[in-house]
Amino acid sequence: MHPENKHTINIMKHFISHFNDCVKSHWNSPAVTNFGKETYTYAQMAESIEKYHILFEKTGIAKGDKVAIYARNSAEWCLAYFATLTYEAVTVPFLPDFIPAAVAELSAFSECKLIICDDIAVKALKSDAAYIQQMEVTKGFVGIVNIKDINVEHATDKTLTKTREELESLYSSRYPNGLTADMINYYKEERDMEAPVEISFTSGTTSATSKGVVLPARSLSVNLEFGKREIPSIAGGHNFAILPMAHMFGQTFDVLFPLTSGCHLFVMPGKPTPARLLGGLAIVKPYMFLTVPMVIEKIFKSKVFPATRKFPAKLLLKIPGLRNIVLSKIRKSLLEAFGNGFTTGLILGGAALNREVEDLLKRMKFPYVVGYGMTECGPLISYRDKSEFVKYSCGTKAHPIEVRIDSANPRRVLGEIQVKGDAVMLGYYKNEEATKATFTKDGWLKTGDMGLLDAKDNLFIKGRCKNMILTSSGQNIYPEEIEDKINNLPYVIESVVVGRKNAIVALVVADYETAKKDGIGESDLEKLVNENVLALNPELAAYSKIGYTEIRREPFEKTPKLSIKRYMYS
């Protein structure tokens, strides 16, 4: 941790204390469900956690040791996660998109003693003997177990195998009359808020390029405390998780928050296509729904915009007396599509929301907010309740974090967003150089995002520092603002704007499939998209006009939170 990054530790309760109380209070209530399949009550969660604890104890895993989770979203992911943290081990969650070679290397790099995997991850790690050999370099590495049933997939010696064979009898001996709520005590004594509880890797490449964000207990605790204060939770209410659980946004607010609040969490496996997602939401009827803007934008492009851009809706939306009637009908149908159970509404994060989508959401008074965060803050930096949320912003600072703009005039002149407070990480694992480079001399964390603060301290993000295009005349161009306009055009799926020599170039993924259905040939489609993109130039500053376009068929490569891997395109 940077020596100047002091912390107030303004926390009422450790996050494990919240979980402890929740399990005891909601013992027989449903906790987490694999959508369409099995459900675990809080009591069954506790039983699974105790079995993991016995396994950890008997195989020599100690407090502070690292335990990795390499698996797709599932109810069992939640069980393994809480088992690790309640044991006071350090959880190391790997996104399922990480390649097995990287997981093997990063597991060894972070000194993981055990890896908990699903079937696909097990198969990947066992596909090459070199992966296992690399992980076994770690002193005390005991092996790999399956997340579904804790069965041993690989063991370095007989201890793990023997413990698993005897696990049911060991559990029965420890709890001869069964586990009861009054026996739960995950918070036996006051815990150190500075103690590391998680190492979250920012990418699945190698230890030379991936940064392991070391989060202390205070980071997860203040995020949870803020959620409990500012986001109304409903004991017994339904949550629907589609975000990657190994990513901090999904982990903190789709796993930790509902399962410390007595909620019933439904987990959707696989990729959430608009059809699958809307079908699931209609059944689950969540009281709130966390997602990334791209998912909502796809729903609007496929379901909402086609209706608003056709006669007579397009005409009626221009007539003041009739506009509200049309908007009310759209709002009602959208709420029904989301399950008609919203009290808190949509919580979006991970990227900026398309402005045309946001305009329509605001006009129809749909319950939504856009928050902002980063892994290094576990993750929340800013948020605002839907009743006070300002359009195009991402809320105000999330107490107790401090936010500043590195600019002479934060109201008018763009500057880097910098933060300080209890939510901020300890640093990057075994990477003092990167840690030092990420903090200012006076101890503020540099986010890498450019933004402004208005008079009421609403935060407006304009783009990433590293994405900025510097023209030959010295002008700064933030490509995200141009892309937002391009992405609203007909038959455009997504875009990336780049600088090449003396030209601004738009790389555009065209919607060939929809165009074909509409009777538009490929060459005509490409001509139409090109003309529409260049027609935006009168709306752009002289120095940011688009020189030419490149039409693509294949979507851009994405991160697990569905952001475009911009570094791959130039």
Protein Blocks (a to p, Z undefined) as FASTA:
>chain_A
ZZklccfkiafbdfklmmmmmmmmmmmpcfbdcehiacddfklmmmmmmmmmmmmmmnop
aehiacdddddddfklmmmmmmmmmnopacddddfkbcfklmmmmmmmnopabdcddfkl
mmmmmmpmklmmmmmmpghiabjcdfklopafbdfblmlmmmmmmmmmmmmmmmmnopaf
klgcfblbacdfkbcfbdcdfbdcbfklpccddddfklmmmmmmmmmmmmccdehiacdd
fbdfkbmklmmmmmmmmmmnopacdddehjddfklmmmmmmmnopabdcddfklmmmmmm
mmmmmmmmpcfklmmmmmmklmmmmmmmmmmmmmmmnoopafnbpcdehiacdfklmmmm
mmnopacddddddfklopafbdcdfklocghiabjaddfbdcddddfblmlmgcdddded
jklcfbdehilklmmmmpcfkopacehiacdddfkopacdfbdfklpccdfkopacdfkl
mmmmmmmpghiabdcdddehjaccddddddfklmmmnopafklmmmmmmmmmmmmmmmpc
fklccfbdcddfbdcdddfkopacfklpZZ
